[in-house]
Each structure stands twice: as structure tokens, then as C-alpha cells.
């Protein structure tokens, strides 16, 4: 598993940068309309899902838990497609879509980190990003009546925290690239 993740360490950085960018957009334009929010979120979820699917397919033979990454990627693509192709959903509907996506992503990331624990130490960043996703989903589900636009700050905080943790994980995993292992020996 580690070899497959290390080969595509940069994908964690790209996912983290997309997440941070999304969080900044959420703060920069607090009066953003619901339609624009749906499009920005849909584009982010679609891109994030596509990166995960590419990573899973690109490492199909090297990874024993490729199904976790593939499932997480397909969920992201599905939620992104729903957000982009059905922008007329209500704020509460989008809130529940985002919560479901975040909750499933969080559990899948924690499961991936637990599996990675067998190979290296320091997988804490992946576990923390999964926990951040789960906490974010729970907060959205506990306070759904407030609506997604009034919780834009929460969405921005989550995206930035999640992005920072993914970047830290990518940097940590980069040291375990196969080409780095050969030069170190």
C-alpha cells in the first residue's frame, strides 16, 4: 500500500491545495449565491474524486486496498456530478449531500490510515483528515436548519484544515517513494 501511495504522493498535495482553495473561496465571497456555491463544491468534489480514482486505477496491482480509494473517488465524482448537473437542489439538500460525502470520505480515510499503519508510522495526518471530515459531517447534520450559506464559515474552515492535513500527509509519504528508497540504500 505504501509503495502505491508514495508513487502518487503529489496527488495528496494537489487534493490539499484544491481543498484550501475551496476554503479560501468560501471566505473570500461570503455573499456567494447558492448556485455558485453548488458549482464550486461540485467542481471540487469531482476533481477530488477523479484524483482518487486515477490513483486507485494507476496502482491497481500495487495496492491491496485499492477498493477503498476507488470507492472514495467514485463517491466524490457522484456527489460532484449531482451538484453540477442538478444545481436546483435546495440548501438543505446540498447540506445533506455534503454531509453524506464528508462522512463517507472520513470513514474511508480513517480505514486507509489504519491499513497504512502496518507499513509506516506517522499516518496521523490521514487519520486526522478523516476525523475532520467526520466531525464536519456531524456538525452539518446536527445543525441542518441553519442552512449551508450561513454555515459557509464552517465549510471554509473544514476545507482549509482538511487541505493542510492532506498536504502534510503528502510531504510525509513523499519520503517513502520507491526512487528515494533506492538512492538511500
Secondary structure, DSSP 4 states (H G I P E B T S, - for coil): -HHHHHHTHHHHHHHHHHHHHHHHHHHHTTT--HHHHHHHHHHHHHHHHHHHHHHHHHTTTT-TTHHHHHHHHHHHHHHHHHHHH-TT--HHHHHHHHHHHHHHHHHHHHHHHHHHTTT-S-THHHHHHHHHHHHHHHHHHHTGGG-TTTTHHHHHHHHHHHHHHHHHHHHHHHTT-HHHHHHH-
